[in-house]
Amino acid sequence: MTDATLRRLSRHYDALAHTYDRALDRIERWLLGEWRARAASIARGWTLEIAIGTGRTIPFYPDETHVIGIDLSSGMLAQAKQRLSTTKALIHLIRGDAQQLPIRHETVDVVISILSLCTIPDDRRALAEAHRVLRPGGTLVLVEHVRSLNPLVRAGQRLLDPLSVRFACDHLLRDPLDHLEEIGFRVLAVERRTFGIVEWILAEKPSG
Ligand SMILES: C[S@@+](CC[C@H](N)C(=O)[O-])C[C@H]1O[C@@H](n2cnc3c(N)ncnc32)[C@H](O)[C@@H]1O
């Protein structure tokens, strides 16, 4: 992956930062239901949220949890900063690349990703990084939009994917399940909703 790809992505989200929440407010309940709050409730100890964006998960984190939120876009992070007053969790916002985390090996208890792996250029590499920084026994929580199991919906996604990738930096045909076990995660639970395009995955990095 080139620096140019990351710069393009970062510019794309910088430009969206002021309108992102308004757009998500309209569809989040339909798309995710309560899954964002459920993901945040699993946070404990040191939690890392990759591609935290405008910090929509921040208000749901339990009090006193240490959360490191990483994102590529300074515009998105500036919006996230405005949410810090809505929480008693201890949030540390960092500009960085989820594919190359500035975090030491096996120092994190929980990694959370919400609607991010569709955008991160190399989703497998971001998952491998999540695995690297998690302590043995640590938890991975994913809430992602993925390719549907329904052939009709999937055909629509196939049609739209080239446009979506080109103009919205958003991949419609990915699924983290393609990579998790090969990277070394043990998948504990999978659920789907919203025509099968949204997936909840709970996984762990096995200890020992
Ligand atoms: C669709 S938004 C999701 C934001 C947030 N997770 C949410 O739930 O609203 C995708 C986010 O991924 C970030 N992103 C994309 N590639 C990234 C990378 N390589 N490293 C860190 N953040 C990245 C973008 O800047 C953007 O904020």
The ligand as an SDF file (V2000), in Angstrom:
LIG
                    3D

 27 29  0  0  0  0  0  0  0  0999 V2000
  -16.9250    4.6080    7.8530 C   0  0  0  0  0  0  0  0  0  0  0  0
  -15.8640    5.4470    8.9480 S   0  0  0  0  0  0  0  0  0  0  0  0
  -16.2510    4.6220   10.4850 C   0  0  0  0  0  0  0  0  0  0  0  0
  -15.9220    5.4650   11.6890 C   0  0  0  0  0  0  0  0  0  0  0  0
  -16.3090    4.8610   13.0280 C   0  0  0  0  0  0  0  0  0  0  0  0
  -15.6550    3.5990   13.2560 N   0  0  0  0  0  0  0  0  0  0  0  0
  -17.8140    4.7100   13.1700 C   0  0  0  0  0  0  0  0  0  0  0  0
  -18.2530    3.6890   13.6790 O   0  0  0  0  0  0  0  0  0  0  0  0
  -18.5450    5.6460   12.8330 O   0  0  0  0  0  0  0  0  0  0  0  0
  -14.2930    4.7650    8.5260 C   0  0  0  0  0  0  0  0  0  0  0  0
  -13.1220    5.3860    9.3020 C   0  0  0  0  0  0  0  0  0  0  0  0
  -11.9510    4.6230    9.0290 O   0  0  0  0  0  0  0  0  0  0  0  0
  -10.8450    5.5090    9.0480 C   0  0  0  0  0  0  0  0  0  0  0  0
   -9.7200    4.8220    8.4070 N   0  0  0  0  0  0  0  0  0  0  0  0
   -9.6560    4.3620    7.1440 C   0  0  0  0  0  0  0  0  0  0  0  0
   -8.4760    3.7460    6.9260 N   0  0  0  0  0  0  0  0  0  0  0  0
   -7.7880    3.8150    8.0890 C   0  0  0  0  0  0  0  0  0  0  0  0
   -6.5150    3.3450    8.4880 C   0  0  0  0  0  0  0  0  0  0  0  0
   -5.7070    2.6890    7.6550 N   0  0  0  0  0  0  0  0  0  0  0  0
   -6.1340    3.5530    9.7620 N   0  0  0  0  0  0  0  0  0  0  0  0
   -6.9380    4.2280   10.6250 C   0  0  0  0  0  0  0  0  0  0  0  0
   -8.1540    4.7060   10.2850 N   0  0  0  0  0  0  0  0  0  0  0  0
   -8.5740    4.5020    9.0420 C   0  0  0  0  0  0  0  0  0  0  0  0
  -11.3790    6.7240    8.3260 C   0  0  0  0  0  0  0  0  0  0  0  0
  -10.5820    7.8660    8.5450 O   0  0  0  0  0  0  0  0  0  0  0  0
  -12.7890    6.8280    8.9330 C   0  0  0  0  0  0  0  0  0  0  0  0
  -12.7830    7.6310   10.0840 O   0  0  0  0  0  0  0  0  0  0  0  0
  1  2  1  0
  2  3  1  0
  2 10  1  0
  3  4  1  0
  4  5  1  0
  5  6  1  0
  5  7  1  0
  7  8  2  0
  7  9  1  0
 10 11  1  0
 11 12  1  0
 11 26  1  0
 12 13  1  0
 13 14  1  0
 13 24  1  0
 14 15  1  0
 14 23  1  0
 15 16  2  0
 16 17  1  0
 17 18  1  0
 17 23  2  0
 18 19  1  0
 18 20  2  0
 20 21  1  0
 21 22  2  0
 22 23  1  0
 24 25  1  0
 24 26  1  0
 26 27  1  0
M  CHG  2   2   1   9  -1
M  END
$$$$
